[in-house]
Amino acid sequence: MFSEHERATDGLTRRRYLTLAAAGGTALGIASSSGTVSADGHSNEDVTIRSDEAADPVDIAATVYRPAGATASDPVPMILHSHGWSGSRTASDGAFRTELDADFGILSFDQRGHGESGGQAHIQEPDREGRDVIAVLDYVAGLDWVARSATDLPIPTEANPMVFAMGGSYGGAYQLVGAFTETRETGYTRFDALAPQITWFGLTESLAPENVPRSTWLGALYAVGSSMVPRYIHESFAYSVTTGLWPNGDSVGEPDSERKLRDNGPAGFLDEGVRIDVPVLFGQGLSDNLFNFNQAWKNFEQGLTEAARANSAVVGYNGGHALPNAFPPGTISYTNPSGPTNDFASARLRFFKHVRDGTGDARDVVGARYRLATASGSRAVSVEHVDDRTPIGGGVDLQVTGDGDGGLAIDSINDGIAATTTGAGAPLHLPLAEGPVTVAGVPDLSATVTSENVYQRLFAALSDGETPATAQVLQNNVMPLHEPEPVDGVDRTIELPGVAADVREGETLFLTLSATSDMFPLHGSTRTPGVMLLEDLTVGVPLVDD
């Protein structure tokens, strides 16, 4: 985005950071309260940081934790921390003891519209929340007890603090949006490394994959956050739950959530050619059915520069935003393999220490690009790629009939491949492979689709079991195939949820299709009566030979 010459000669940027370094907190409109000191010498104080450069200026409330012995002559790095949606910062004397004992400072802050910070929550809009993060970085640059980074940026060393970031969900999104926003505006970010957990790549594709509202999660998120969001969010929620459609502004009076929310995450920055160029340790729940594993895969593969990817890694574990699936029935587990690599908090601190000391990066901590816990939690699978797919089931033609009330039936099937239902309206299970096999990555489904009616929807996932009657959706996730208009012989490919699983001997790996899903209730899973023909159906499965 910026040439080296442009970055090195950006006089305006240099003058800005020289001013910040010279003036410290005074230039930022910072207020602080008296702090407390714990018995071990760690201290904390509440501060207010003015975010003047945002489109909608606000005061950001924060608590700053200073390790014992951190001084201008013996400085330490800073870790930024923030909360999940509808939460607030961590502000207690005993917090962050592990990080403080490891000689890291912590700044935990309330994001706008949350806690004691001002304004409304615009769900990580770069011109608001992104610039709020830049204001927090500016504040950190004015603390003389924070170490300076050795990274080669076109600003004075004293204006380049050593800063890391942690947090999950909404607390993971601020890291990415902040780093992307600063990179877009200056050509670089002052973060030395990031560790976002269970967060998104594209907010719209998470809340409404294939434009089908994920109604269970939308309802839950709206219920806890409706008091702090702008008007268009209220309008969008009402539209989604009454129509079962994701609003994109196509009709008169229809909100445009697609446009407004697309930029609020990494996906929106890619259109501008912006990538993050620092090491990142991603943590994502494989059983997360709000921000599924596919979001971390895209953040890693698309959101980072090639150099950053070489120093970054993804840890997939059982957990996250994991609600149980009753229909179609799914497996849910919070069990993960033992060991420091699979304890994300421990791995994160090791990662930060490596970067601080110049002794390694995320790849050194994880040991591979991807380390994924299996659905049973009995072990972790290490792979370099999660989209090396083996085509299975090519040539199968399915004719699926839905009654609009959740009833689903096979009308015809070729090549002698049997799909089985377990009762009226129950899911269909198409056998793909006999165990033992190991699956680790992001599958996909391809077919030539003919659909005779509007708003035809199927929900698809991989499952395993000894029989169709006992098949369980792997790690509790489904994705929709959605045809809003009648189509005739159109080629479609959809991602299925990323999974990791050992299908044991005596078990079968199935493709499961369902007319409904309890992650997409209300109108989100309504189908009009009709027939959907899937010709030459093929499932691409990331099989692992380990």
Secondary structure, 3 states (H helix, E strand, C coil): CCCHHHHHCCHHHHHHHHHHHHHHHHHHCCEECCCEECCCCCEEEEEEEEECCCCCCEEEEEEEEECCCCCCCCCECEEEEECCCCCCCCCCCCCCHHHHHCCCEEEEECCCCCCCCCCCCCCCCHHHHHHHHHHHHHHHHCCCCECECCCCCCCCHHHCECEEEEEECHHHHHHHHHHHHHHHHHCCCCEEEEEEECCCCCHHHHHCHHHCCCHHHHHHHHHHHHHHCCHHHHHHHHHHHHHCCCCECCCCCCCEHHHHHHCCCHHHHHCCCCCECCCEEEEEECCCCCCCHHHHHHHHHHHECHHHHHCCEEEEECCCCCCCCCCCCECCCCCCCCCHHHCHHHHHHHHHHHHHHCCCCHHHHHCCCEEEECCCCCCEEEECCCCCCEEEEEEEEEEEEECCCCCEEEEEECCCCCCEECCCCCCEEEEEEECCEEEEECCEEEEEEEECCCCEEEEEEEEEECCHHHCEEHHHCCEEEEECCCEEEEEEEEECCCEEEEECCCCEEEEEEECCCCCCCHHHHCCCCEEEEEEEEEEEECEECC
